[in-house]
Amino acid sequence: FERCSIAEESPDMNYIKKHCLDLEATGTERPAARLFSNPPGDYGSMVNEVVGNGDWDETESLGEIWRGRNTYAYGRSEGGGGVRSGTARPEVLDKLLSTTERVVQEIDSVEYGLTDIQEYYSNTGALKKAAENRKQLDPATGAKKKVAVSIIEAFGGSDDKVPVKDVEDVLRMEYRSKFLNPKWRDAMLEQGSGGAYEVSQRMTAMVGWAATAEVDNFVFDQAAERYALDEEVAKRLQKNNPEAFKNVVRRLLEANGRGMWSTDDETIEKLRQLYSDADDLVEQVASSFG
């Protein structure tokens, strides 16, 4: 990056050089820093922890949590302690975020997709939100400009053509083929407590994606139908893992309360009753071990 920043070519053809010159003009040190992560010896964006416990208000705050955890630049001569030592350079990161128009995420395994684990929304999704936080208002919409996310599925395609898809399309496909697929659901029910836990984790991740990107309303509609409002399925989930079922209902109510999911009052009332019953059952189970 440093060599690219001083290459003898026009800044209009070399955006690394262009942005470095802008930062140099403000007296910023190491404007060519591009590899950012957590402080040395630390790990994780903490976004998934915040989403998991529901301790957040506006979606913008998730982007700021990610930003606060990834201000350390790594590379040659950073931190004075070798390649594993970094230097906090928030001013460089902020500049890069403000000029980001697209985030690219590679998926290298068919086993785990965007909706299967918490780390994708807590990093890729939160990075998207951090960049959007630093955008100016779009005169046409009155809202801050959106940052696109491209997903590269490295396990598909051929050597000369790797599929690249928009994050919304990938989320839609994954939810339809896995989480909303009755065959997948039934397989999880057969797995007992572990299967119920997997369902619960994906419900939490769905809220995370809805907060940092977009999740279609039909996904929440069908999730409610498949896992909470289906009486037989609800009973099996509660029997297998009462805490997991409680979380499923909690996330649906949370999504509605945060404006991520629009549904009718009757559905919400049913979910509230289910949550109350699930909470009572969890307390009963806990007291039996007391």
LINUR-V777660 format. One record per helix or strand of 2 or more residues. SS is the DSSP state (H for helix, E for strand). FROM is the first residue (numbers start at 0). TO is the last residue. Records with the same first field share a line. If there is no record, write none. Layout:
SS=FROM-TO ; FROM-TO
This chain:
H=1-4 ; 14-24 ; 46-52 ; 58-68 ; 89-97 ; 118-132 ; 166-178 ; 181-189 ; 192-211 ; 216-227 ; 230-239 ; 241-256 ; 264-287
E=34-36 ; 71-73 ; 86-87 ; 101-106 ; 147-152 ; 163-165
